[in-house]
Amino acid sequence: MSAARGRRRPTDELVPLSDALIEIGITRATWYRWRNRGYAPEVNRLPNGHLRIRRSVLDAFKNELETA
């Protein structure tokens, strides 16, 4: 079995919050301010407390930022 077959990427991966912030180009403080105002995209909280954003939700949010 090849390594590529064993490690398939999910079609809608969960992106760590820190990676999403880098992609969007904002600080963590800005993220929490946007979240408190209801502007930030929906996040998933893992059992260990870490936040993840679905790739499709992040891409849609970035597109919305570009058109605003």
Rosetta blueprint (number, residue, H / E / L):
1 M L
2 S L
3 A H
4 A H
5 R H
6 G H
7 R L
8 R L
9 R L
10 P L
11 T L
12 D L
13 E L
14 L E
15 V E
16 P E
17 L H
18 S H
19 D H
20 A H
21 L H
22 I H
23 E H
24 I H
25 G L
26 I L
27 T L
28 R H
29 A H
30 T H
31 W H
32 Y H
33 R H
34 W H
35 R H
36 N H
37 R L
38 G L
39 Y L
40 A L
41 P L
42 E L
43 V L
44 N E
45 R E
46 L L
47 P L
48 N L
49 G L
50 H L
51 L E
52 R E
53 I E
54 R E
55 R H
56 S H
57 V H
58 L H
59 D H
60 A H
61 F H
62 K H
63 N H
64 E H
65 L H
66 E H
67 T H
68 A L
